[in-house]
Amino acid sequence: DARLARRAIDVDAVSRAFVAELFESGGYLNAIVEGEFRSATAQRTGTSLERIVRAIAELGPERATQAAIADLSGVPAPNVSAAMPRLLNGDLLRHDEERRTYALADPMVSIWLRGRDKWMPGGRGTIPPRLIEILQEELLRLQQDSGASFEARVRDVAAHFDGRRVSGALFGAAGQLRLPTVDRPVRRITAVDTAGALFQRGTPVELDVHIQGQEVWLGEVKHTGRAASAKAVRGLLDKVRFYREVQAMQVTRCWFVSAGGFEQKAEDLAKKEGVLLTTKRQLLSLERALAKPARPTRRGRQFRRSRTVGKK
């Protein structure tokens, strides 16, 4: 439209339908509204949390210190301090330890918060369809970037396994779990099913995680906010069977990481088939656990004590 090309698009013109299409369907609203502000445990503190998050969005990652957040949000500094761990553990915020500032983990959340008051029914019209298509393409790109980043994070965590022993609860298992040693860089693995034994002939069979050492782990990573289904777990099992039977790979463990968690049927199937399951929150806990120095074993302490006996 020639008239449209000569003037800027007014944010007031963005319709409610546009918000639902681009943000609610992408899971960005759910991360805040349902995850924090509308949860039963946050009803009394939801307003303060929202003001804190709004302040961080307005200040940006360079200026969002704890004192600045408290001043802009009108929330007492001790309350800001108490809210931060929950927002960080929920993966809503990122903390820059060097600058001592905070930023929203997803830039689209910041965009939504700053414009939310204007994205309501009763505006002066809707955005032209072509502009919506462009914005949808941009959102898809951001989602793909986010997915690649999450997969890379999982592989980085796996690269630090180094035979450590951790709580099995981080993998949906009981007791303690010994992680594999890592001899080669953790990577994605892809092979083509030329035989068509388990898949259609010529189909690429790709898994996001390949850990090589004395034990071999293969894993799948889902970065979307939707809970992984039993069908997704069966898909992982099919792919692993391909590598075992067609590629003759000695696979020790199957590992599934899902940012949105798992449906109950998926958990039941994984327990039956011995698939390890890790949610986004469990991955963050695993990352923190691996960042700490490994505790010496009892045998190691006795060995060191025996070498010091008699020495002064």
N, C-alpha and C positions, 0 to 999 in steps of 0.2 A: 504494500500500500504506500503510495507516494507521500501522503500526508503523515503516515506513521514514521516513515524514514526520516522526516525532517524534525522530529521531536523525540525526546527521551521517553522511555517507558516509565510511568509513574508506579511506584511500588503499591500505591493504594488500589491499582487496577487488578492486582493479583487476586484471583477468586479462591473461595474455599475449596472448590473442586481441585484446583491446582495444588493446594497444600496436601490434600488427601492423596493425590496421585503421586507426587514427588517425595513426600516425606513420610507419611504414615505407612505407605506400602513398602518403603525402604527400611522401615524399622527404626528410624531416627527419633520419632516421637515416643515410641514405646520405651526407648532407653532412658528417657527422662521422666515422662509423665507417669507411666505405669511402674517403672523401676524405682523411682524415688518419690515423686510428689504425690502419687495416688496410692501408694502401698499402705497397708494397715498400720505398719510400724512408724510411718512418717507423717501420719495425718496431723499430729500436733506440731511437728517441726517442718512440715512441707513448705510453708510460706517462707521461712528463713532459708531453707535450702535453695529454694527457687531464687530468692534475692541474692544469695551468694553466687549461684551459677550465672545469673544475669550480670552481676558485677564483673565476674571473670571474663564473660563474653565482651563486655564493654571496654574493660581495661586492656585486654589482649595479653599475650604471653610475656611481653617485655615489662609490663607495669603491674601485673597482678600479684603483688606481694600480699602477705596476710594482712598487714596493716591497711594497705590500700583497699583491699576487699572489704574489710570491716567498716572502713570509713564510707565507702560508696554504697554498700548494702544497708547500712544502718543496723547491722547485726553486731552485738558485742564481740570483741576480739576473742574471748574465751570460747564463745559458742562457735565462731568460725573455726577455731583450732580443733574443737570437738567434732565438727562436721567433716573436716578434710579427710581423715582416714577412711570414712565410709565411702566418700565420693571417689577417692583414689582406688580403694579395693574393689569398688564396683566398676572400675575402668571407665568412669565418666571423665576423670581429670588426669592430666599428666603433670608431674612435678619436676621442675628444672632445679636440681640441687645446687648448681653453680650460681645461678641468678637468684635462687630462692623465690621463684615465681611459679604460678600455676597457669595451665592452659587447658581448654577443653580438648579431650582426646579426638573428637570428631569435628572437623571444621563446619560440617553441615548443621550440627547442633547449634553452634554459635550463630550461624546465619538465620536459623529458624527463630532463635530467641530474640534476636535484634529486630526481626520483622514481624513477630507473631501478632502483635496488637493490630497491625494493619491488614493481616490476612484473615479477614472476617467477612461474612455475608453482607450484602448491601453496598458493595463497592460500585464504582462508576462503570463497570464492565469487566470483561475477562481479557486475559492476555491472548493475542493472536495465536492460533494453533501452531504456526511454524516456530514461534519463539518457545512455546512449550516443548516442541520436539528438540530444539537446541539444548534447552535446560535439562531435558531427560537424558540426552546424550552425555552431557557434562556430569550428571549424577551417576550414570553408569560407569563413566571413566573413574570417578572418585571411588565407587564401590569396588571396581576391579583393582585400583591401587591399594585400597584397604585390604582386599583379599590377599594380594601379593605380599603386603606387609605382614599380615597375620601368619601366613604360611612361613615366611622368612623367620619370624619370631619363634615359631615352633621348632624349626630346624636349628636355630641358634641355641635354644634351650637344650635340645637333644644333643648338640655338639659338646655339651658340658656334663653329660651323664657320667662318663669316666668310672663306671663300676660302682658308683655310690649306692648306698642303701637308704631308701626313703620310705615314708608312709605309703602303704598300698592304697589308702583312701584317695590319694591324688590321681589314681588310675582306676578308681571304682573297684578296688580289690581289698581283701582283708589282710591284716598283719603288715609285715614289712616286705618291700619289694627291692630286689637288687637290680639296678639298672645295668645295661650292657656297657662294656668298654667300647670306645669308638676309635677304630684304627684309621678310617678315612673320612673325609668331610661328609657331613650329612647332606643329602641332596634329594631331588626329585628323580624318579625312575620311570622310564617309558620304554615299552617294547611293543612290537606289532604282532598281532595274532595271525601269523601267516597260515597256520594249520586250521584255524577255525574250530579248534577243539572245544573251547568254552565260550567263545564269542563269535560274532560274525567275522568271516575271513577278511583280513586286511584292517581290522579295527585296532587303533592304538590303545594300549592298556597302560594307563598312567596312575601312579600313586605319588602323593606329595612328600612322603618321608621314606628315606631308605638309609638305615643305620647299619653300617658294616663293622664287624669285629668278630670275636669268637662267637657271638650271637648275632643274628640278623633280625632286625625289626623292620616291618613295612607298615606304613600308616597313611591314613587319610585325614585331611584337614578341611573343615567347613567353617567359613568365616561369617556366614550370614547369621542374623539374629533369630532365625527360626530353628526350633529344636529338631535335631536329626531323627529320622524315622527308622523303623526296622528295615524298610526297603534300602535305606542308605547303608546300614550295617551289612545287609546281605550283599550289596554291591561291593563293599570292601572285601568280604569273604570270597566272592567270585574272582576278584582281581588277584587276591593272594593265592587262590587255588591255581590260577593261570601260571603264576610265577613258580609255584611249587611243582606242578605237574608238567607244564610245557617247557619252562625255562630251567627246570631241575635245580631250583634255588632252595637251599636249606633255611627256610624261614622259621624263626623261633617264636616270635610274637607278632600279633596284630594290634595296632594302636590306632584309636580313632579320637581326634580332637575336634570338638564342636563348640564354637563361640556361643551358640544358642542353647547349649545343653542337649539333652536326649529325651525322647518320648519314652514312656514306661515300657512299651513293647520293644523298643530298641535296647533298653537296659536288660530286659529279660533275655532277649536273643543273644546279646553280648555275653551275659553271664553263662549261658548254656554253651556257647562256642569258644569261650575263653578269650574274648576280645577285651583289651584294656580301653577304658573310656576316660577322657579328660575334658572337663569343661574349661571355659575361658578363665574363670576364677581359680580353678585348680591349677591351671597352667601358670598363672601369676604366682601362686603359692609355691609351686615347684621351682619356678625361676628364682624366687627369694631363697628357698632352701638350698639350691645349688650354688648360690652366691656366697654362702657361708662356708668357711673352711671345714673340711671333713673332720669329725671327731676321731681321735686315735682309738683303735680297737683295744680291747682288754689285753689281747696277746701282745699288741704293740707296746702298751704301757709296761707290761711285765718285762718285755725284752729290753726296753730302755733302762728300767730299774735295775735289771741284772747287770747291765754294763757299767752302772755307776756304783755298785756295791764295792766298798773298800776304798773308793776314791775320796779324797778330801779336797 
